[in-house]
Amino acid sequence: MKKLSLFVCLFVCLLNVRAQECGFETPQNYQTYETNTYGLPSSTTPNYCINVAFRIVRDNDGTNAAINPSIIPQVFAQLNAVYNPHGISFVQIGTFDYVNDTNYNNYVSTPATSPANIPNCLNVFFIKNFQNFSSSFDGIASFGTNRSVVRGSAALNNYNVAHEIGHNLNLLHTFQCSNPYQPSCADNPLNNINCLTRGDRICDTPVDYNPLAPISSPTYPNPYTISNYNPDTTNIMSYWSNKTSFTTGQALRIKSALLNAPELQSIRSNQCAIIEGQSNICSTGNYNYSIVTYGTSPTITWSVSSNLSIVGSNSGNAVTIKSSNANNFGTATITVNINGFSIQRTIHIGAPNLGTNNKVMGIYDWVSVGYTNMGLIAPNNPTIESFRWEIIEGDDFPPNCPTASSTKPKFIGAPASDPYNYNSGSSNQAVVNWGTCSGSYMIVCYAINSCGETSYLERYVDVGLPKNNPCFKNTFNTIIAPNPIRNREINIVVNKTPQQTPCNWKTQNTFVTFNEKLDQINNTVSIYDFNGTLIYNALYESDEFTISNLDLIKNNNYIVNLVTNEGGVDQKIIIVE
């Protein structure tokens, strides 16, 4: 049975392989440059910025261009998408240029002339064909050349440009061996004892084999003989078809080379710097902002919009700013000029900025009588010192309490003498019990900063009896598995009764009662972190679906809200393993 399962697994893996080859060869006397950063988490190592130039090769007469230049922004975005999480960023030099060279456009072996690099940056050449190589050849690059050559038709495929630039920045293939002509790479991929000599020589990269090599090839081991072998098919430096990411160890090797390798010093830049500091400030008080510099001793000058002023010096890696007067409210800009290159950031002055949706989250616009407790959550940011919550009764649909024992909505934890007002302190969360009286209510959340300035959010909610509300649904159950979730992926099953009746309609400006207006609501799933930040939102068509590649933080809790197009709503808490 194990052999059959292994065969099925490997058969599926091989189906995921596309014809892609890269012309990288291990440099002689390969060095890792890891003296300064070996074993460190990427968060404690420097950030780096790299200049990159895109070159489109054509034939001598200016025809037969390798790519349409309109795809370059997509290539550039892909590049930053996979390198940015590791503190490595790219800045584009110019837009693109054309190189007219028929020989190079077809990459005839040992071209008579090769186009010169634009100095002080990585040069990415897009060509039409690799004439003297396999038709599956997608690119070629080597460390120290500061040059990648990519077949134009493969420019957007499977992060090919990121793969070739990985070679420029000192990465090997995941199936690279200490001696690439011997089967030393994946003869026992489950054994990491020799991880510094196997594969790409990085211990947190699973040892791989070349899925494009013929099974009968003496150069590579036969993968079908390896029990329980599960290669990482997502690694950018592999030959698999769903490449999406680098490991931390690969990022550290790149950073070590950028720090120590003489060949890479000219491509480093200071133009990727990000201004660090608070996004919201009070209209009084001083605030510090800084940047991480990428170049060597750059000249730095700070400036601000008219509603801000600089306290002290306007040069150096850090600056202190304040509002120019105590009555300011709204947006302001901070600009830093680094060796003539300007970077700008927009911030908010005054009462806390709670975003643009103007709603308390974790709450729906209708609940049934007897729904009991529901968690509420508001956006948060470091300038907010405290939160206060309030329930206000609607005038045009006042509470209908049919019995003496009927209860109105109240906050859990609020004083019994005033259950409609609740101070949650620094927490941006509250819990409301909806009681047993139907009616229309407004939930208000006030956010107060350290200066006493206040912003607020509102959400209108109807509490209704089933017979009065077309949205009423039997309770539906949501299953999320696994929980704690793993591998940035969750599976969701929504168990509900089909119903076509649409839900009631609300505006943010006026109360409306049941049945005044109706609006069809789509099936939606939303995920919030516990700061109230929306990190995922989408429609779903099936009652069973999977969400993959979530950007979640280990050991953190998140809120999952599910809404059905019949008006049902369910809320689940998940934790990341």
C-alpha positions in Angstrom: 0.0 0.0 0.0 2.9 2.4 0.8 4.4 1.8 -2.6 1.1 2.5 -4.3 0.5 5.7 -2.3 4.0 6.9 -3.1 3.6 6.2 -6.8 0.3 8.2 -6.8 2.0 11.1 -4.9 4.9 11.3 -7.2 2.7 10.9 -10.3 0.7 13.9 -9.1 3.9 15.9 -8.4 5.2 15.2 -11.8 2.0 16.4 -13.3 2.8 19.8 -11.7 6.0 20.1 -13.6 6.2 22.3 -16.7 9.1 22.4 -19.1 11.4 24.9 -17.6 15.1 24.9 -17.4 17.7 27.5 -16.3 21.2 27.8 -17.5 22.8 28.4 -14.0 26.1 26.7 -13.2 27.6 26.6 -9.8 30.4 29.2 -9.6 33.9 27.9 -9.0 35.0 28.3 -5.3 31.3 29.0 -4.4 31.1 31.1 -1.2 28.2 31.7 1.1 29.3 35.0 2.7 27.5 34.0 5.9 30.0 35.1 8.4 27.8 38.0 9.7 24.3 36.6 9.4 24.4 32.8 9.7 21.6 31.5 11.8 19.9 34.9 12.5 16.2 35.4 11.9 15.5 37.6 8.9 13.8 40.2 11.1 17.2 41.0 12.8 19.2 41.4 9.7 19.5 44.6 7.6 17.0 45.4 4.8 18.5 45.8 1.3 17.4 47.7 -1.8 18.6 46.7 -5.2 18.6 48.6 -8.5 17.1 46.7 -11.5 16.8 47.7 -15.2 14.7 45.9 -17.7 16.1 45.5 -21.2 13.9 44.3 -24.2 16.0 42.7 -27.0 15.0 42.9 -30.6 16.5 42.0 -33.9 19.1 44.2 -35.6 16.3 46.0 -37.6 14.3 46.8 -34.5 11.6 44.1 -35.1 10.8 40.9 -33.3 10.8 42.4 -29.8 11.0 39.7 -27.1 8.1 41.2 -25.0 5.5 43.9 -25.0 6.7 46.5 -22.6 3.2 46.7 -21.0 4.0 43.6 -19.0 7.0 45.1 -17.2 5.0 46.5 -14.3 3.6 43.0 -13.7 7.1 41.5 -13.7 8.4 44.2 -11.3 5.4 43.6 -9.0 6.1 39.8 -9.0 9.7 40.4 -8.1 8.9 42.6 -5.1 6.1 40.3 -4.0 8.4 37.4 -3.3 11.5 39.3 -2.1 9.8 42.0 0.1 8.7 39.6 2.9 12.4 39.0 3.6 13.4 42.7 3.7 14.8 42.7 0.1 13.3 45.3 -2.2 13.9 46.4 -5.8 13.7 49.9 -7.4 13.4 50.2 -11.1 15.9 52.3 -13.0 14.1 54.1 -15.8 11.2 52.3 -17.5 12.9 50.0 -20.0 15.1 50.3 -23.0 15.5 48.4 -26.4 18.6 46.5 -27.4 18.8 45.7 -31.1 20.9 42.5 -31.4 19.6 39.6 -33.5 22.3 37.3 -32.2 21.5 38.0 -28.6 17.7 37.9 -29.2 18.2 34.3 -30.2 21.0 33.7 -27.7 23.2 32.0 -30.2 25.9 30.1 -28.2 28.9 32.4 -27.4 27.5 35.5 -29.1 30.0 37.6 -31.0 29.0 40.5 -28.8 26.9 40.7 -25.7 25.1 44.0 -24.8 26.8 45.9 -22.1 25.1 46.1 -18.7 23.7 49.4 -17.5 26.1 50.0 -14.6 25.2 49.9 -10.9 22.1 47.7 -11.3 20.9 44.2 -12.1 20.1 44.0 -15.8 17.2 41.8 -16.8 17.4 41.0 -20.6 14.2 39.6 -22.2 15.1 37.7 -25.4 13.0 35.8 -28.0 14.6 32.4 -28.1 17.4 30.2 -26.7 18.4 28.9 -30.1 21.2 26.6 -29.1 19.5 25.2 -26.0 16.5 23.1 -25.3 13.2 24.6 -26.4 12.2 24.5 -22.7 14.9 26.8 -21.7 13.4 29.8 -19.8 16.4 31.7 -18.5 20.1 31.9 -17.6 21.9 33.8 -14.9 25.1 33.6 -12.8 26.4 35.1 -9.6 28.7 38.1 -10.2 27.5 39.0 -13.7 24.6 41.2 -12.5 22.7 40.0 -15.5 19.7 37.7 -16.0 18.5 36.6 -19.4 14.8 35.4 -19.7 12.8 34.1 -22.6 10.1 36.7 -23.2 7.3 34.3 -23.5 8.1 33.0 -20.0 8.6 36.4 -18.4 5.4 36.2 -16.3 5.4 32.4 -15.8 6.0 30.9 -12.4 8.3 33.7 -11.0 11.0 33.0 -13.6 12.5 36.4 -13.3 12.7 36.0 -9.5 14.3 32.6 -10.0 17.1 34.0 -12.3 17.7 37.0 -10.1 18.0 34.5 -7.2 21.1 33.1 -9.0 22.5 36.6 -9.4 22.1 37.1 -5.7 24.0 33.9 -4.8 21.3 31.2 -4.6 21.7 27.7 -6.0 19.0 25.3 -7.3 17.3 23.3 -4.6 18.5 20.2 -6.4 22.1 21.5 -6.8 24.7 19.2 -5.4 28.2 19.7 -4.0 29.2 17.9 -7.2 26.3 18.3 -9.6 27.5 15.3 -11.7 27.0 12.8 -8.9 23.7 11.6 -7.4 24.6 13.2 -4.0 21.7 15.6 -3.9 18.6 13.6 -3.1 19.9 10.1 -2.2 18.4 10.6 1.2 16.4 13.8 1.3 15.0 12.9 4.8 18.4 13.0 6.3 19.6 16.6 7.0 22.9 15.7 8.6 24.8 16.9 5.5 22.5 19.9 4.8 25.4 22.2 4.2 26.5 20.1 1.2 23.2 18.7 -0.1 20.7 20.5 -2.3 21.3 24.3 -2.3 23.4 23.9 0.9 20.9 25.8 3.0 19.5 23.8 6.0 16.0 25.1 6.0 15.5 24.3 2.3 14.2 20.7 1.8 16.6 18.7 -0.4 15.0 18.3 -3.8 15.6 16.4 -7.0 15.4 17.8 -10.6 11.8 16.8 -11.7 12.8 17.5 -15.3 15.7 15.0 -15.4 14.9 11.6 -17.0 14.2 8.9 -14.5 16.8 6.8 -16.1 19.5 9.5 -15.9 22.6 8.4 -13.9 23.0 12.0 -12.9 20.0 12.0 -10.6 18.6 9.4 -8.3 15.3 7.6 -9.1 12.8 9.4 -7.0 10.4 6.5 -7.0 12.8 4.5 -4.7 12.6 7.1 -1.9 10.0 6.4 0.7 7.9 9.2 2.1 9.7 11.8 -0.1 7.7 15.0 -0.2 9.7 17.8 -2.0 8.9 21.4 -1.4 7.3 22.3 -4.8 6.8 25.9 -3.9 10.4 27.0 -3.6 11.4 29.7 -6.1 14.7 28.0 -6.8 13.2 24.6 -7.7 12.0 23.4 -11.1 8.4 22.8 -10.0 5.4 24.6 -11.5 3.9 26.4 -8.5 6.9 28.3 -7.2 5.8 31.0 -4.8 8.4 31.7 -2.0 11.9 31.6 -0.6 12.9 30.2 2.8 14.4 32.3 5.6 17.8 30.6 5.0 17.7 31.6 1.3 17.0 35.2 2.3 19.8 35.2 4.7 22.2 33.9 2.1 21.2 36.7 -0.3 21.6 39.3 2.5 25.0 37.9 3.4 26.1 38.2 -0.2 24.7 41.8 -0.5 26.6 42.7 2.7 29.9 41.1 1.9 30.3 40.1 -1.8 32.3 42.8 -3.8 30.4 41.8 -6.9 27.1 43.0 -5.5 28.0 46.3 -3.9 27.4 48.4 -7.0 23.7 47.3 -7.4 22.7 48.3 -3.8 20.5 51.4 -3.6 19.0 53.7 -0.9 15.8 54.4 -2.9 13.6 51.7 -1.2 13.6 53.3 2.2 10.4 53.4 4.1 9.5 56.1 6.6 8.8 54.4 9.9 6.5 56.0 12.6 2.9 56.4 13.7 0.2 56.7 11.1 -2.0 58.8 13.4 -0.8 61.6 15.7 -2.6 64.0 18.1 -2.9 67.7 17.3 -0.5 68.3 20.2 2.8 66.6 21.2 6.0 65.6 19.4 6.4 62.4 17.3 9.5 60.6 16.0 9.9 59.3 12.4 12.9 57.5 11.0 14.1 55.5 7.9 16.4 52.6 7.4 19.2 53.7 5.0 20.3 51.2 2.3 23.3 53.0 0.9 26.6 54.2 2.5 26.3 57.5 4.3 23.6 59.0 2.2 22.6 62.7 2.4 19.2 62.9 4.0 16.9 65.9 4.3 13.3 66.0 5.8 10.4 68.3 5.0 6.7 68.4 6.0 3.4 69.8 4.8 2.2 73.2 6.1 0.1 71.6 8.9 3.2 70.0 10.4 6.5 71.5 11.7 9.9 69.9 12.4 11.3 70.1 15.9 15.1 70.4 15.8 17.3 69.2 12.9 15.8 68.2 9.5 18.7 66.0 8.5 19.8 62.5 9.5 18.1 59.1 9.7 15.4 60.4 12.2 13.3 63.5 12.7 10.9 64.9 15.3 7.7 66.5 14.1 4.5 68.0 15.6 1.3 69.5 14.4 1.8 73.2 13.5 -1.2 74.2 15.7 -3.5 72.6 18.2 -6.6 72.7 16.0 -5.3 70.7 13.1 -7.4 67.7 11.8 -6.9 65.6 8.7 -4.1 64.4 6.5 -0.5 65.6 6.4 2.7 64.6 4.6 6.2 63.8 5.6 8.9 63.8 2.9 12.5 62.6 3.1 15.0 63.3 0.4 17.9 60.7 0.1 20.7 61.7 -2.3 18.1 63.5 -4.4 15.5 60.8 -4.4 12.3 61.7 -2.5 10.0 59.4 -0.5 6.7 60.6 0.9 4.3 59.3 3.6 0.8 60.5 4.5 -0.3 60.6 8.1 -3.4 61.6 10.0 -3.6 64.5 12.6 -6.1 64.8 15.4 -8.9 62.5 16.5 -8.2 58.9 15.8 -8.4 57.7 12.2 -10.8 54.7 12.2 -10.7 54.0 8.5 -13.3 54.7 5.8 -16.0 52.0 6.3 -17.4 53.9 9.3 -18.8 50.7 10.9 -18.3 48.6 14.0 -17.2 45.2 12.8 -18.2 41.7 13.9 -21.9 42.7 13.7 -24.7 42.3 11.2 -27.6 44.7 10.5 -30.3 42.2 11.7 -30.4 39.6 14.4 -33.3 37.5 15.7 -34.8 38.0 19.1 -33.0 35.6 21.5 -29.7 35.7 19.6 -28.0 36.2 22.9 -24.4 37.4 22.8 -22.4 38.9 19.9 -18.8 40.1 19.9 -18.1 43.6 18.5 -14.8 44.9 17.3 -13.6 48.3 16.2 -10.4 49.3 14.2 -7.4 50.0 16.4 -4.2 52.0 16.2 -1.4 52.9 18.6 -2.8 56.5 19.2 -6.1 55.2 20.7 -6.0 55.2 24.5 -9.5 54.0 25.3 -12.9 52.9 23.8 -16.4 53.6 24.9 -19.6 51.9 23.6 -23.2 53.0 23.6 -26.6 51.5 22.6 -29.2 54.1 21.3 -32.8 53.1 20.8 -34.4 53.9 17.4 -37.3 56.4 17.4 -39.2 55.0 14.4 -39.0 51.4 15.6 -38.9 51.6 19.5 -38.3 48.5 21.6 -41.3 46.2 21.7 -41.1 44.3 25.0 -44.2 42.1 25.2 -43.7 40.8 28.7 -42.5 42.1 32.0 -39.6 39.8 31.8 -38.5 41.0 28.4 -35.0 42.5 28.2 -33.5 45.2 26.0 -30.0 44.9 24.5 -27.2 45.5 27.0 -23.4 45.3 27.2 -21.9 42.4 29.0 -19.7 43.8 31.8 -21.5 47.2 31.9 -22.8 48.4 35.3 -26.3 47.2 36.1 -27.4 50.8 36.6 -26.3 51.7 33.1 -26.2 48.6 30.9 -26.4 50.7 27.6 -22.9 52.3 28.1 -19.7 50.4 28.4 -16.1 51.5 28.8 -13.8 48.8 27.4 -10.6 50.7 28.2 -7.7 50.0 25.8 -9.6 47.0 24.3 -11.3 47.6 21.0 -13.8 44.8 21.7 -17.1 44.6 23.5 -19.9 42.0 23.8 -23.6 42.9 23.5 -26.5 40.7 24.5 -29.4 41.4 22.2 -32.1 40.6 24.8 -35.7 39.6 24.0 -37.3 42.9 22.8 -37.6 43.5 19.1 -36.7 47.0 17.9 -34.2 49.1 16.0 -31.0 50.2 17.7 -27.7 52.0 16.9 -24.4 50.8 18.3 -21.8 53.6 18.7 -18.2 53.1 19.4 -16.1 56.1 20.5 -12.3 56.0 20.2 -10.4 58.5 22.3 -6.7 59.3 21.9 -4.2 60.3 24.6 -5.0 64.0 23.9 -8.7 63.4 24.6 -9.7 63.8 20.9 -12.6 61.5 19.9 -13.8 59.7 16.8 -16.8 57.4 16.5 -18.2 54.6 14.5 -21.9 53.6 14.1 -23.8 50.5 13.2 -27.6 50.2 12.9 -29.1 46.9 14.0 -32.6 45.5 14.0 -33.6 42.9 16.5 -36.7 41.2 15.2 -39.2 38.4 15.6 -39.1 35.7 12.9 -42.6 36.4 11.7 -41.8 40.1 11.2 -38.5 39.7 9.4 -38.0 38.3 5.9 -34.3 37.7 6.7 -35.0 35.3 9.5 -33.2 32.0 9.1 -32.8 29.0 11.2 -29.4 29.0 12.9 -26.8 27.8 10.5 -23.6 26.1 11.6 -20.1 26.8 10.3 -17.3 24.3 10.6 -13.7 25.6 10.2 -11.0 22.9 10.1 -8.4 22.5 11.1 -8.5 25.0 14.0 -5.8 25.8 15.0 -5.1 26.3 11.3 -1.9 25.2 9.6 0.0 26.1 6.5 -1.9 29.4 6.0 -5.0 27.5 4.9 -8.5 27.0 6.3 -11.3 24.7 5.1 -14.9 26.0 5.7 -18.2 24.2 5.6 -21.4 26.2 5.9 -24.5 24.1 6.9 -27.6 26.2 6.1 -31.1 25.8 4.7 -31.7 27.1 1.2 -33.8 30.3 1.1 -34.3 32.9 -1.5 -35.9 35.7 0.5 -33.5 38.7 0.6 -32.6 40.8 3.6 -33.6 44.2 4.9 -31.8 47.3 3.8 -30.1 50.1 5.9 -28.4 53.3 5.3 -25.9 55.0 7.7 -28.0 58.2 7.8 -31.4 57.1 8.9 -33.3 54.3 10.6 -35.5 52.1 8.5 -37.8 49.4 9.7 -38.4 45.9 8.5 -39.6 45.5 4.9 -39.2 49.1 4.0 -36.5 48.2 1.4 -35.0 44.9 0.5 -31.6 44.0 -0.9 -30.1 40.8 -1.9 -26.9 40.1 0.1 -24.2 37.9 -1.3 -22.5 35.0 0.5 -19.4 36.6 1.9 -16.5 35.6 4.2 -14.4 38.2 6.0 -11.4 37.7 8.3 -10.3 40.3 10.8 -7.4 40.4 13.2 -8.0 41.4 16.8 -7.0 45.0 16.0 -10.1 45.1 13.8 -8.0 45.2 10.5 -9.7 43.5 7.6 -7.2 41.0 6.2 -9.4 39.0 3.9 -12.8 39.4 2.2 -14.4 37.5 -0.6 -17.6 36.1 -2.0 -18.1 32.3 -2.0 -20.5 30.3 -4.2 -20.2 26.9 -2.6 -21.1 25.9 0.9 -17.7 24.1 1.1 -14.6 26.0 0.2 -10.9 26.5 1.1 -9.0 29.7 1.6 -5.3 29.4 0.9 -2.1 31.5 1.3 -3.5 33.6 4.2 -1.1 36.2 5.7 -1.5 35.1 9.3 0.8 35.4 12.3 1.6 32.3 14.3 -0.2 32.0 17.7 -2.5 34.9 16.9 -6.3 34.8 17.1 -8.6 36.0 14.2 -12.3 36.6 13.7 -14.0 34.9 10.8 -17.4 36.4 9.8 -19.6 34.4 7.4 -22.8 35.9 5.8 -25.2 34.0 3.7 -27.3 35.5 0.9 -30.4 34.6 2.9 -29.3 36.9 5.7 -27.7 34.5 8.1 -24.5 35.5 9.9 -22.1 33.4 11.9 -18.8 34.3 13.6 -16.0 32.0 14.5 -12.6 32.5 16.3 -9.6 30.8 14.8 -6.0 30.5 16.1 -2.9 30.0 14.0 -0.7 27.1 14.9 
